[in-house]
Amino acid sequence: MLTKKEVEHIAKLARLGLSDVEIEKFQGDLSSILDYISQLQDVDVEKIEPISNITGAQNVFRNDLAKKTNIESVRGIDTVKRILKEAPELQDGYIKVKAVF
């Protein structure tokens, strides 16, 4: 059985303000949860291999390569020209911005 002090500590870690009635309630509730979980200590897992993925799915990786896109084919050339005309500074046909780092 968890003590009142342990429940108060857990509540403090979780940043919960509990009344005395709630502390007593959670004292029993949390104790029963921990008792139930402790039953797992009795399970024989000696011959069970650890698994991390039961579906067999694997991550698919691709090379992180820059893809040259012709922006004029994505948007109308007039739209591109209007946007570039409004930009304060251009470099090689792109809008130049200040470095982030």
C-alpha positions in Angstrom: 0.0 0.0 0.0 1.3 3.4 -1.0 1.7 5.9 1.9 0.1 9.3 1.9 3.5 10.9 1.5 4.2 8.8 -1.6 0.9 9.8 -3.2 1.6 13.5 -2.3 5.0 13.1 -4.0 3.5 11.6 -7.1 0.9 14.3 -7.2 3.6 17.0 -6.9 5.6 15.4 -9.8 2.4 15.4 -11.9 1.7 19.0 -10.8 -1.7 18.0 -9.4 -3.3 19.7 -6.4 -5.1 17.0 -4.5 -7.4 17.3 -1.5 -7.0 14.9 1.5 -10.0 12.9 0.2 -8.5 12.6 -3.2 -5.1 11.5 -1.7 -6.8 8.7 0.2 -8.7 7.6 -2.9 -5.6 7.6 -5.0 -3.7 5.8 -2.3 -5.9 2.8 -2.8 -6.3 3.2 -6.5 -2.6 3.5 -7.3 -1.8 0.7 -4.9 -4.2 -1.7 -6.6 -2.7 -0.7 -10.0 0.8 -1.4 -8.8 -0.3 -4.7 -7.3 -1.8 -5.7 -10.6 1.3 -4.8 -12.5 3.5 -6.7 -10.0 1.8 -9.9 -11.2 3.9 -9.5 -14.3 6.9 -10.5 -12.2 5.5 -14.0 -11.9 5.2 -14.5 -15.7 7.9 -16.9 -17.1 9.5 -15.2 -20.0 12.6 -17.2 -20.1 12.0 -18.7 -23.6 10.3 -15.6 -25.1 12.5 -13.6 -27.5 12.2 -9.8 -27.3 10.4 -8.2 -30.2 10.1 -4.6 -31.2 7.7 -4.9 -34.1 5.0 -7.5 -34.5 3.8 -6.4 -37.9 7.0 -7.0 -39.8 6.9 -3.5 -41.2 10.2 -1.9 -41.9 11.3 1.7 -42.3 11.8 2.7 -45.9 14.7 5.1 -46.4 15.5 7.2 -49.4 18.5 9.3 -50.3 18.0 12.9 -49.2 18.7 14.6 -52.5 17.8 18.0 -53.7 15.2 17.9 -56.5 15.5 20.6 -59.1 11.9 21.8 -59.9 11.0 24.1 -62.6 8.7 26.4 -60.7 7.3 27.8 -63.9 5.8 24.4 -64.7 4.1 24.3 -61.3 2.6 27.8 -61.4 1.9 30.1 -64.3 4.9 32.0 -65.6 3.0 35.3 -65.0 2.5 34.5 -61.3 6.2 33.6 -60.9 7.3 36.8 -62.6 4.9 38.9 -60.3 6.2 37.2 -57.2 9.9 37.6 -58.2 9.2 41.3 -59.0 8.0 41.9 -55.5 11.0 40.2 -53.8 13.5 42.6 -52.2 16.5 40.7 -53.5 17.1 37.9 -56.0 19.9 35.5 -56.7 20.0 33.1 -59.6 16.3 33.5 -60.1 15.4 32.7 -56.5 14.3 35.0 -53.7 17.4 35.7 -51.5 16.7 35.7 -47.7 18.9 36.3 -44.7 20.8 33.3 -43.3 19.0 31.6 -40.4 22.2 30.3 -38.7 
